[in-house]
Amino acid sequence: MRRSALAVASAALAAVLAGTASADVRGPKPSYSDRALSDVPHAAEMTDRIWVPGLGEGYVPQGLTYIDGAIYLGTYRSEDPKQGRGPCRIYRVDPGGAVTGVLDLPPECGHAGGLAKGKPGQLWVADTRAVFEIALAPRGEREIGGVLRSIRLAGDLKGSFAAATSDSLWLGTYSNEPGAKLYKLPFARLTSGIDTLSEQDASSAVALPTKAQGAAFDPAGRLWITRSGSQLGELLTLDPATGAVMQQLNMPAGIEDISFDPKGGLWAVSEAGSKRWIGWTTYFPLIFRLQPGLLR
């Protein structure tokens, strides 16, 4: 009887703790799963946590960027582990957790793996074999904006994920094998009326590790890369000249794209626990913000 009572008390305590862990997550909690959020590395350094929007409709989070006080999140719809492409949707999310805009992308988009800030009022969305230029609506409007054009990607250039610096869009390739690169494409080249881009249009490239999923440059110009899979989550800093790993940190499994805000916070998203990946051990379908200076 004593063991039984202890088991009941332990279960009750676990439920309370799970409820507490989920209570500080902003935004609507998805109803398709009653799983508690998983314990993940560096949870103590997460200053903000938001439920990924669109989870209940089967959207899988991928690309992410922070622009003018809002998080822009790229997703595609799939509930099948064997289906890696589907209709693409962009969500604009307030750091408080509210969705403030939605934009469905053209049918040729199937993954929306990378988002990056362009010139003022401009958002780039990277898909496997295309990039989409989006003109953003003025801040405060309910609409995100509209697609101006798409540019086809050819050769070794793929849009698995994206990042940006003041003068360039960077496109990276996910690969299980060594040899993938992050290519630098000057904005001047992208705005010259070109309809196809390849690695020949890049002004430089950085060697990437295997299973790279996202990239961002911090305010000091350092390059940060994520690596992930069903059992893998890592955040790396790379030497942008050589691709050498300077720092390696464990992260939630399924971590995807990343982006820095003006205060130096690093926003990230995990696809672990979306309907497509509900069978993974990790359940953490969240947008979250990290303080890089605290990571060790």
Phi and psi in degrees as GROMACS dihedral restraints (atoms count N, CA, C in turn):
[ dihedral_restraints ]
;  ai    aj    ak    al  type     phi  dphi    fc
    3     4     5     6     1   -62.9    20    10
    4     5     6     7     1   -42.8    20    10
    6     7     8     9     1   -64.1    20    10
    7     8     9    10     1   -39.4    20    10
    9    10    11    12     1   -62.6    20    10
   10    11    12    13     1   -44.5    20    10
   12    13    14    15     1   -64.2    20    10
   13    14    15    16     1   -38.8    20    10
   15    16    17    18     1   -64.7    20    10
   16    17    18    19     1   -39.2    20    10
   18    19    20    21     1   -64.2    20    10
   19    20    21    22     1   -41.8    20    10
   21    22    23    24     1   -64.0    20    10
   22    23    24    25     1   -43.1    20    10
   24    25    26    27     1   -64.0    20    10
   25    26    27    28     1   -40.3    20    10
   27    28    29    30     1   -64.2    20    10
   28    29    30    31     1   -41.5    20    10
   30    31    32    33     1   -64.5    20    10
   31    32    33    34     1   -40.5    20    10
   33    34    35    36     1   -64.4    20    10
   34    35    36    37     1   -41.3    20    10
   36    37    38    39     1   -64.0    20    10
   37    38    39    40     1   -41.7    20    10
   39    40    41    42     1   -61.3    20    10
   40    41    42    43     1   -39.7    20    10
   42    43    44    45     1   -64.8    20    10
   43    44    45    46     1   -40.9    20    10
   45    46    47    48     1   -62.9    20    10
   46    47    48    49     1   -45.4    20    10
   48    49    50    51     1   -64.4    20    10
   49    50    51    52     1   -39.8    20    10
   51    52    53    54     1   -63.3    20    10
   52    53    54    55     1   -41.1    20    10
   54    55    56    57     1   -64.4    20    10
   55    56    57    58     1   -38.8    20    10
   57    58    59    60     1   -64.6    20    10
   58    59    60    61     1   -40.2    20    10
   60    61    62    63     1   -64.5    20    10
   61    62    63    64     1   -34.0    20    10
   63    64    65    66     1   -85.4    20    10
   64    65    66    67     1   -21.2    20    10
   66    67    68    69     1   -65.6    20    10
   67    68    69    70     1   -31.0    20    10
   69    70    71    72     1   -89.6    20    10
   70    71    72    73     1    10.5    20    10
   72    73    74    75     1   -90.9    20    10
   73    74    75    76     1   125.7    20    10
   75    76    77    78     1   -83.7    20    10
   76    77    78    79     1   161.7    20    10
   78    79    80    81     1    85.5    20    10
   79    80    81    82     1   168.8    20    10
   81    82    83    84     1   -69.0    20    10
   82    83    84    85     1   129.5    20    10
   84    85    86    87     1   -76.8    20    10
   85    86    87    88     1   134.6    20    10
   87    88    89    90     1   -66.7    20    10
   88    89    90    91     1   148.2    20    10
   90    91    92    93     1   -99.5    20    10
   91    92    93    94     1    -3.6    20    10
   93    94    95    96     1   -79.4    20    10
   94    95    96    97     1    -9.5    20    10
   96    97    98    99     1  -142.9    20    10
   97    98    99   100     1   140.7    20    10
   99   100   101   102     1  -104.7    20    10
  100   101   102   103     1    15.2    20    10
  102   103   104   105     1   -66.3    20    10
  103   104   105   106     1   145.4    20    10
  105   106   107   108     1   -78.1    20    10
  106   107   108   109     1   149.9    20    10
  108   109   110   111     1   -60.0    20    10
  109   110   111   112     1   141.7    20    10
  111   112   113   114     1   -74.2    20    10
  112   113   114   115     1   152.2    20    10
  114   115   116   117     1   -70.9    20    10
  115   116   117   118     1   126.8    20    10
  117   118   119   120     1  -129.2    20    10
  118   119   120   121     1   158.7    20    10
  120   121   122   123     1   -62.5    20    10
  121   122   123   124     1   143.5    20    10
  123   124   125   126     1    61.4    20    10
  124   125   126   127     1    28.1    20    10
  126   127   128   129     1   -60.4    20    10
  127   128   129   130     1   -32.2    20    10
  129   130   131   132     1   -67.6    20    10
  130   131   132   133     1   -21.6    20    10
  132   133   134   135     1   -94.4    20    10
  133   134   135   136     1     5.9    20    10
  135   136   137   138     1   -87.7    20    10
  136   137   138   139     1   113.8    20    10
  138   139   140   141     1   -85.7    20    10
  139   140   141   142     1   -21.6    20    10
  141   142   143   144     1  -143.7    20    10
  142   143   144   145     1   143.7    20    10
  144   145   146   147     1  -141.2    20    10
  145   146   147   148     1   134.1    20    10
  147   148   149   150     1  -136.1    20    10
  148   149   150   151     1   134.7    20    10
  150   151   152   153     1   -64.2    20    10
  151   152   153   154     1   135.3    20    10
  153   154   155   156     1   -63.2    20    10
  154   155   156   157     1   129.9    20    10
  156   157   158   159     1   -73.4    20    10
  157   158   159   160     1   154.8    20    10
  159   160   161   162     1    82.2    20    10
  160   161   162   163     1     0.8    20    10
  162   163   164   165     1   -59.1    20    10
  163   164   165   166     1   -43.0    20    10
  165   166   167   168     1   -64.8    20    10
  166   167   168   169     1   -24.0    20    10
  168   169   170   171     1   -90.5    20    10
  169   170   171   172     1     2.0    20    10
  171   172   173   174     1    91.7    20    10
  172   173   174   175     1    13.4    20    10
  174   175   176   177     1   -80.7    20    10
  175   176   177   178     1   141.0    20    10
  177   178   179   180     1  -111.0    20    10
  178   179   180   181     1   123.4    20    10
  180   181   182   183     1   -74.1    20    10
  181   182   183   184     1   143.9    20    10
  183   184   185   186     1  -139.4    20    10
  184   185   186   187     1   -84.7    20    10
  186   187   188   189     1   -79.2    20    10
  187   188   189   190     1   150.8    20    10
  189   190   191   192     1  -152.1    20    10
  190   191   192   193     1   139.8    20    10
  192   193   194   195     1  -151.4    20    10
  193   194   195   196     1   155.9    20    10
  195   196   197   198     1  -110.5    20    10
  196   197   198   199     1   122.7    20    10
  198   199   200   201     1  -137.6    20    10
  199   200   201   202     1   123.7    20    10
  201   202   203   204     1    48.5    20    10
  202   203   204   205     1    48.7    20    10
  204   205   206   207     1    83.7    20    10
  205   206   207   208     1     6.9    20    10
  207   208   209   210     1  -131.4    20    10
  208   209   210   211     1   153.1    20    10
  210   211   212   213     1   -99.7    20    10
  211   212   213   214     1   126.3    20    10
  213   214   215   216     1  -104.2    20    10
  214   215   216   217     1   126.1    20    10
  216   217   218   219     1  -122.1    20    10
  217   218   219   220     1   125.1    20    10
  219   220   221   222     1   -93.5    20    10
  220   221   222   223     1   136.4    20    10
  222   223   224   225     1  -139.4    20    10
  223   224   225   226     1   163.5    20    10
  225   226   227   228     1  -135.8    20    10
  226   227   228   229     1   156.3    20    10
  228   229   230   231     1   -98.9    20    10
  229   230   231   232     1   122.6    20    10
  231   232   233   234     1  -166.4    20    10
  232   233   234   235     1   137.2    20    10
  234   235   236   237     1  -116.1    20    10
  235   236   237   238     1     5.3    20    10
  237   238   239   240     1  -108.2    20    10
  238   239   240   241     1   120.5    20    10
  240   241   242   243     1   -55.7    20    10
  241   242   243   244     1   -22.7    20    10
  243   244   245   246     1   -90.5    20    10
  244   245   246   247     1    -6.8    20    10
  246   247   248   249     1  -107.9    20    10
  247   248   249   250     1   106.8    20    10
  249   250   251   252     1   -98.2    20    10
  250   251   252   253     1     7.6    20    10
  252   253   254   255     1  -138.9    20    10
  253   254   255   256     1   153.2    20    10
  255   256   257   258     1  -174.1    20    10
  256   257   258   259     1  -179.9    20    10
  258   259   260   261     1   -55.9    20    10
  259   260   261   262     1   136.4    20    10
  261   262   263   264     1   -98.3    20    10
  262   263   264   265     1   142.0    20    10
  264   265   266   267     1  -139.9    20    10
  265   266   267   268     1   138.7    20    10
  267   268   269   270     1  -104.9    20    10
  268   269   270   271     1   131.9    20    10
  270   271   272   273     1  -111.8    20    10
  271   272   273   274     1   138.6    20    10
  273   274   275   276     1  -104.0    20    10
  274   275   276   277     1   123.3    20    10
  276   277   278   279     1  -122.1    20    10
  277   278   279   280     1   129.8    20    10
  279   280   281   282     1   -74.1    20    10
  280   281   282   283     1   144.0    20    10
  282   283   284   285     1   -55.5    20    10
  283   284   285   286     1   -19.1    20    10
  285   286   287   288     1   -77.2    20    10
  286   287   288   289     1    -8.4    20    10
  288   289   290   291     1   109.0    20    10
  289   290   291   292     1    -9.9    20    10
  291   292   293   294     1   -81.5    20    10
  292   293   294   295     1   138.8    20    10
  294   295   296   297     1   -81.9    20    10
  295   296   297   298     1   122.6    20    10
  297   298   299   300     1  -110.7    20    10
  298   299   300   301     1     1.2    20    10
  300   301   302   303     1  -176.8    20    10
  301   302   303   304     1   152.6    20    10
  303   304   305   306     1  -139.3    20    10
  304   305   306   307     1   140.7    20    10
  306   307   308   309     1  -139.8    20    10
  307   308   309   310     1   120.2    20    10
  309   310   311   312     1   -87.3    20    10
  310   311   312   313     1   132.7    20    10
  312   313   314   315     1   -90.9    20    10
  313   314   315   316     1   163.7    20    10
  315   316   317   318     1   -58.1    20    10
  316   317   318   319     1   157.7    20    10
  318   319   320   321     1   -58.7    20    10
  319   320   321   322     1   -24.6    20    10
  321   322   323   324     1   -71.2    20    10
  322   323   324   325     1   -12.2    20    10
  324   325   326   327     1   -83.3    20    10
  325   326   327   328     1   132.4    20    10
  327   328   329   330     1  -131.8    20    10
  328   329   330   331     1    -1.8    20    10
  330   331   332   333     1  -144.0    20    10
  331   332   333   334     1   -34.4    20    10
  333   334   335   336     1    50.8    20    10
  334   335   336   337     1    49.8    20    10
  336   337   338   339     1   -71.3    20    10
  337   338   339   340     1   -20.4    20    10
  339   340   341   342     1  -145.0    20    10
  340   341   342   343     1   139.9    20    10
  342   343   344   345     1  -124.1    20    10
  343   344   345   346     1   143.4    20    10
  345   346   347   348     1  -149.8    20    10
  346   347   348   349     1   143.8    20    10
  348   349   350   351     1   -74.4    20    10
  349   350   351   352     1   134.0    20    10
  351   352   353   354     1  -103.4    20    10
  352   353   354   355     1  -142.2    20    10
  354   355   356   357     1   -66.0    20    10
  355   356   357   358     1   166.7    20    10
  357   358   359   360     1   -51.1    20    10
  358   359   360   361     1   129.8    20    10
  360   361   362   363     1    81.0    20    10
  361   362   363   364     1    12.2    20    10
  363   364   365   366     1  -127.0    20    10
  364   365   366   367     1   136.0    20    10
  366   367   368   369     1  -127.2    20    10
  367   368   369   370     1   135.1    20    10
  369   370   371   372     1  -108.0    20    10
  370   371   372   373     1   133.8    20    10
  372   373   374   375     1  -116.6    20    10
  373   374   375   376     1   123.7    20    10
  375   376   377   378     1   -99.7    20    10
  376   377   378   379     1   128.0    20    10
  378   379   380   381     1  -115.3    20    10
  379   380   381   382     1   173.8    20    10
  381   382   383   384     1   -54.9    20    10
  382   383   384   385     1   -45.2    20    10
  384   385   386   387     1  -126.5    20    10
  385   386   387   388     1    26.9    20    10
  387   388   389   390     1  -162.3    20    10
  388   389   390   391     1   154.6    20    10
  390   391   392   393     1  -122.9    20    10
  391   392   393   394     1   144.2    20    10
  393   394   395   396     1  -115.9    20    10
  394   395   396   397     1   131.1    20    10
  396   397   398   399     1   -95.3    20    10
  397   398   399   400     1   124.6    20    10
  399   400   401   402     1  -117.4    20    10
  400   401   402   403     1   128.8    20    10
  402   403   404   405     1   -87.4    20    10
  403   404   405   406     1   117.0    20    10
  405   406   407   408     1   -77.8    20    10
  406   407   408   409     1   140.5    20    10
  408   409   410   411     1   -71.6    20    10
  409   410   411   412     1   155.3    20    10
  411   412   413   414     1   -55.9    20    10
  412   413   414   415     1   146.8    20    10
  414   415   416   417     1   -59.4    20    10
  415   416   417   418     1   137.5    20    10
  417   418   419   420     1   103.0    20    10
  418   419   420   421     1   -16.8    20    10
  420   421   422   423     1   -81.6    20    10
  421   422   423   424     1   152.5    20    10
  423   424   425   426     1   -73.7    20    10
  424   425   426   427     1   -24.0    20    10
  426   427   428   429     1   -88.2    20    10
  427   428   429   430     1   145.0    20    10
  429   430   431   432     1   -72.8    20    10
  430   431   432   433     1   -41.5    20    10
  432   433   434   435     1   146.6    20    10
  433   434   435   436     1  -153.0    20    10
  435   436   437   438     1  -147.7    20    10
  436   437   438   439     1   157.0    20    10
  438   439   440   441     1   -77.6    20    10
  439   440   441   442     1   123.8    20    10
  441   442   443   444     1   -85.7    20    10
  442   443   444   445     1   -41.8    20    10
  444   445   446   447     1  -169.1    20    10
  445   446   447   448     1   169.6    20    10
  447   448   449   450     1  -127.7    20    10
  448   449   450   451     1   152.6    20    10
  450   451   452   453     1  -125.0    20    10
  451   452   453   454     1   128.9    20    10
  453   454   455   456     1   -75.5    20    10
  454   455   456   457     1   143.8    20    10
  456   457   458   459     1  -107.2    20    10
  457   458   459   460     1   133.0    20    10
  459   460   461   462     1  -132.1    20    10
  460   461   462   463     1   170.3    20    10
  462   463   464   465     1    65.8    20    10
  463   464   465   466     1  -136.1    20    10
  465   466   467   468     1   -83.2    20    10
  466   467   468   469     1    -3.5    20    10
  468   469   470   471     1   -85.7    20    10
  469   470   471   472     1   119.2    20    10
  471   472   473   474     1  -130.6    20    10
  472   473   474   475     1   156.0    20    10
  474   475   476   477     1  -106.7    20    10
  475   476   477   478     1    52.6    20    10
  477   478   479   480     1   -62.1    20    10
  478   479   480   481     1   -36.5    20    10
  480   481   482   483     1  -155.5    20    10
  481   482   483   484     1   172.4    20    10
  483   484   485   486     1  -146.5    20    10
  484   485   486   487     1   157.0    20    10
  486   487   488   489     1  -147.4    20    10
  487   488   489   490     1   175.2    20    10
  489   490   491   492     1  -148.3    20    10
  490   491   492   493     1   148.0    20    10
  492   493   494   495     1  -119.2    20    10
  493   494   495   496     1  -177.4    20    10
  495   496   497   498     1   -62.5    20    10
  496   497   498   499     1   -26.5    20    10
  498   499   500   501     1  -118.3    20    10
  499   500   501   502     1    -0.4    20    10
  501   502   503   504     1  -149.5    20    10
  502   503   504   505     1   152.9    20    10
  504   505   506   507     1   -99.4    20    10
  505   506   507   508     1   135.7    20    10
  507   508   509   510     1  -114.1    20    10
  508   509   510   511     1   128.8    20    10
  510   511   512   513     1  -118.2    20    10
  511   512   513   514     1   130.7    20    10
  513   514   515   516     1  -118.6    20    10
  514   515   516   517     1   156.6    20    10
  516   517   518   519     1  -112.2    20    10
  517   518   519   520     1   130.6    20    10
  519   520   521   522     1   -79.5    20    10
  520   521   522   523     1   135.2    20    10
  522   523   524   525     1  -154.3    20    10
  523   524   525   526     1   142.0    20    10
  525   526   527   528     1   -80.9    20    10
  526   527   528   529     1   -12.5    20    10
  528   529   530   531     1  -112.2    20    10
  529   530   531   532     1   149.9    20    10
  531   532   533   534     1   -59.8    20    10
  532   533   534   535     1   153.6    20    10
  534   535   536   537     1   117.7    20    10
  535   536   537   538     1    -8.9    20    10
  537   538   539   540     1   -68.6    20    10
  538   539   540   541     1   154.9    20    10
  540   541   542   543     1  -137.1    20    10
  541   542   543   544     1   158.2    20    10
  543   544   545   546     1  -107.0    20    10
  544   545   546   547     1   115.7    20    10
  546   547   548   549     1   -99.3    20    10
  547   548   549   550     1   136.9    20    10
  549   550   551   552     1   -94.9    20    10
  550   551   552   553     1   121.1    20    10
  552   553   554   555     1  -120.6    20    10
  553   554   555   556     1   105.9    20    10
  555   556   557   558     1   -57.0    20    10
  556   557   558   559     1   138.9    20    10
  558   559   560   561     1   -57.3    20    10
  559   560   561   562     1   -32.6    20    10
  561   562   563   564     1   -59.7    20    10
  562   563   564   565     1   -34.2    20    10
  564   565   566   567     1   -72.0    20    10
  565   566   567   568     1   -38.2    20    10
  567   568   569   570     1   -71.4    20    10
  568   569   570   571     1   -26.3    20    10
  570   571   572   573     1   -98.7    20    10
  571   572   573   574     1    14.9    20    10
  573   574   575   576     1   -92.7    20    10
  574   575   576   577     1    14.5    20    10
  576   577   578   579     1    84.4    20    10
  577   578   579   580     1     8.1    20    10
  579   580   581   582     1   -68.1    20    10
  580   581   582   583     1   143.8    20    10
  582   583   584   585     1  -111.8    20    10
  583   584   585   586     1    -7.8    20    10
  585   586   587   588     1  -141.0    20    10
  586   587   588   589     1   137.5    20    10
  588   589   590   591     1  -122.6    20    10
  589   590   591   592     1   145.4    20    10
  591   592   593   594     1  -138.1    20    10
  592   593   594   595     1  -178.5    20    10
  594   595   596   597     1   -62.3    20    10
  595   596   597   598     1   -19.0    20    10
  597   598   599   600     1   -68.6    20    10
  598   599   600   601     1   -19.6    20    10
  600   601   602   603     1   -87.7    20    10
  601   602   603   604     1    -7.0    20    10
  603   604   605   606     1   -79.1    20    10
  604   605   606   607     1   142.2    20    10
  606   607   608   609     1   -87.5    20    10
  607   608   609   610     1   -18.9    20    10
  609   610   611   612     1  -166.4    20    10
  610   611   612   613     1   173.9    20    10
  612   613   614   615     1  -152.2    20    10
  613   614   615   616     1   151.8    20    10
  615   616   617   618     1  -119.3    20    10
  616   617   618   619     1   133.2    20    10
  618   619   620   621     1   -67.3    20    10
  619   620   621   622     1   137.1    20    10
  621   622   623   624     1  -110.6    20    10
  622   623   624   625     1   153.4    20    10
  624   625   626   627     1   -74.4    20    10
  625   626   627   628     1   168.5    20    10
  627   628   629   630     1   -67.6    20    10
  628   629   630   631     1   154.8    20    10
  630   631   632   633     1    59.0    20    10
  631   632   633   634     1    31.9    20    10
  633   634   635   636     1   -71.0    20    10
  634   635   636   637     1   137.5    20    10
  636   637   638   639     1  -125.7    20    10
  637   638   639   640     1   -17.3    20    10
  639   640   641   642     1  -161.7    20    10
  640   641   642   643     1   161.7    20    10
  642   643   644   645     1  -151.1    20    10
  643   644   645   646     1   150.5    20    10
  645   646   647   648     1  -160.4    20    10
  646   647   648   649     1   149.3    20    10
  648   649   650   651     1  -104.0    20    10
  649   650   651   652     1   131.0    20    10
  651   652   653   654     1   -82.1    20    10
  652   653   654   655     1   174.2    20    10
  654   655   656   657     1   -58.1    20    10
  655   656   657   658     1   -22.8    20    10
  657   658   659   660     1   -89.9    20    10
  658   659   660   661     1     0.9    20    10
  660   661   662   663     1    89.0    20    10
  661   662   663   664     1     4.4    20    10
  663   664   665   666     1   -75.1    20    10
  664   665   666   667     1   145.4    20    10
  666   667   668   669     1   -97.0    20    10
  667   668   669   670     1   126.6    20    10
  669   670   671   672     1  -113.1    20    10
  670   671   672   673     1   138.3    20    10
  672   673   674   675     1  -132.0    20    10
  673   674   675   676     1   142.4    20    10
  675   676   677   678     1  -104.6    20    10
  676   677   678   679     1   149.7    20    10
  678   679   680   681     1  -128.8    20    10
  679   680   681   682     1   141.1    20    10
  681   682   683   684     1  -162.7    20    10
  682   683   684   685     1   168.2    20    10
  684   685   686   687     1  -173.0    20    10
  685   686   687   688     1  -164.3    20    10
  687   688   689   690     1   -65.9    20    10
  688   689   690   691     1   -29.2    20    10
  690   691   692   693     1  -120.5    20    10
  691   692   693   694     1    10.0    20    10
  693   694   695   696     1  -127.7    20    10
  694   695   696   697     1   136.7    20    10
  696   697   698   699     1  -152.2    20    10
  697   698   699   700     1   119.6    20    10
  699   700   701   702     1  -143.1    20    10
  700   701   702   703     1   151.2    20    10
  702   703   704   705     1  -125.7    20    10
  703   704   705   706     1   123.3    20    10
  705   706   707   708     1  -120.3    20    10
  706   707   708   709     1   150.7    20    10
  708   709   710   711     1  -109.9    20    10
  709   710   711   712     1   136.0    20    10
  711   712   713   714     1  -117.2    20    10
  712   713   714   715     1   150.0    20    10
  714   715   716   717     1   -73.0    20    10
  715   716   717   718     1   114.5    20    10
  717   718   719   720     1   -65.2    20    10
  718   719   720   721     1   -15.2    20    10
  720   721   722   723     1   -84.7    20    10
  721   722   723   724     1   -38.9    20    10
  723   724   725   726     1  -114.4    20    10
  724   725   726   727     1   -17.5    20    10
  726   727   728   729     1    81.9    20    10
  727   728   729   730     1     3.0    20    10
  729   730   731   732     1   -66.7    20    10
  730   731   732   733     1   140.5    20    10
  732   733   734   735     1   -76.4    20    10
  733   734   735   736     1   122.3    20    10
  735   736   737   738     1   -98.0    20    10
  736   737   738   739     1   -30.5    20    10
  738   739   740   741     1  -150.4    20    10
  739   740   741   742     1   143.6    20    10
  741   742   743   744     1  -138.8    20    10
  742   743   744   745     1   122.1    20    10
  744   745   746   747     1  -128.5    20    10
  745   746   747   748     1   141.2    20    10
  747   748   749   750     1   -73.2    20    10
  748   749   750   751     1   143.5    20    10
  750   751   752   753     1  -138.9    20    10
  751   752   753   754     1   172.4    20    10
  753   754   755   756     1   -58.9    20    10
  754   755   756   757     1   140.2    20    10
  756   757   758   759     1   -56.9    20    10
  757   758   759   760     1   146.7    20    10
  759   760   761   762     1    81.1    20    10
  760   761   762   763     1     8.0    20    10
  762   763   764   765     1   -60.9    20    10
  763   764   765   766     1   137.6    20    10
  765   766   767   768     1  -117.3    20    10
  766   767   768   769     1  -118.6    20    10
  768   769   770   771     1   -78.9    20    10
  769   770   771   772     1   161.4    20    10
  771   772   773   774     1  -139.9    20    10
  772   773   774   775     1   159.7    20    10
  774   775   776   777     1  -161.4    20    10
  775   776   777   778     1   142.4    20    10
  777   778   779   780     1   -92.3    20    10
  778   779   780   781     1   143.9    20    10
  780   781   782   783     1   -97.0    20    10
  781   782   783   784     1   170.7    20    10
  783   784   785   786     1   -60.9    20    10
  784   785   786   787     1   -21.3    20    10
  786   787   788   789     1   -89.5    20    10
  787   788   789   790     1     3.5    20    10
  789   790   791   792     1    91.3    20    10
  790   791   792   793     1     0.2    20    10
  792   793   794   795     1   -71.8    20    10
  793   794   795   796     1   144.8    20    10
  795   796   797   798     1  -106.7    20    10
  796   797   798   799     1   114.0    20    10
  798   799   800   801     1   -90.0    20    10
  799   800   801   802     1   141.3    20    10
  801   802   803   804     1  -146.0    20    10
  802   803   804   805     1   169.2    20    10
  804   805   806   807     1  -143.5    20    10
  805   806   807   808     1   145.9    20    10
  807   808   809   810     1  -118.9    20    10
  808   809   810   811     1   139.4    20    10
  810   811   812   813     1   -92.8    20    10
  811   812   813   814     1    -2.7    20    10
  813   814   815   816     1   -66.1    20    10
  814   815   816   817     1   118.6    20    10
  816   817   818   819     1   101.5    20    10
  817   818   819   820     1    -2.7    20    10
  819   820   821   822     1   -64.2    20    10
  820   821   822   823     1   165.4    20    10
  822   823   824   825     1   -57.8    20    10
  823   824   825   826     1   -36.7    20    10
  825   826   827   828     1   -63.7    20    10
  826   827   828   829     1   -35.1    20    10
  828   829   830   831     1  -115.8    20    10
  829   830   831   832     1    33.3    20    10
  831   832   833   834     1   -67.3    20    10
  832   833   834   835     1   -19.2    20    10
  834   835   836   837     1   -81.8    20    10
  835   836   837   838     1    -5.3    20    10
  837   838   839   840     1   -69.4    20    10
  838   839   840   841     1   154.7    20    10
  840   841   842   843     1   -63.3    20    10
  841   842   843   844     1   -40.4    20    10
  843   844   845   846     1   -82.9    20    10
  844   845   846   847     1   132.1    20    10
  846   847   848   849     1  -120.5    20    10
  847   848   849   850     1   102.3    20    10
  849   850   851   852     1  -156.0    20    10
  850   851   852   853     1    57.5    20    10
  852   853   854   855     1   -80.0    20    10
  853   854   855   856     1    70.4    20    10
  855   856   857   858     1  -128.3    20    10
  856   857   858   859     1   152.3    20    10
  858   859   860   861     1   -89.4    20    10
  859   860   861   862     1   135.1    20    10
  861   862   863   864     1  -145.3    20    10
  862   863   864   865     1   155.2    20    10
  864   865   866   867     1  -116.8    20    10
  865   866   867   868     1   132.4    20    10
  867   868   869   870     1  -112.9    20    10
  868   869   870   871     1   153.6    20    10
  870   871   872   873     1  -101.3    20    10
  871   872   873   874     1    98.9    20    10
  873   874   875   876     1   -55.1    20    10
  874   875   876   877     1   -33.7    20    10
  876   877   878   879     1   -65.8    20    10
  877   878   879   880     1   -16.2    20    10
  879   880   881   882     1   -96.9    20    10
  880   881   882   883     1    -9.2    20    10
  882   883   884   885     1   -78.3    20    10
  883   884   885   886     1   129.8    20    10
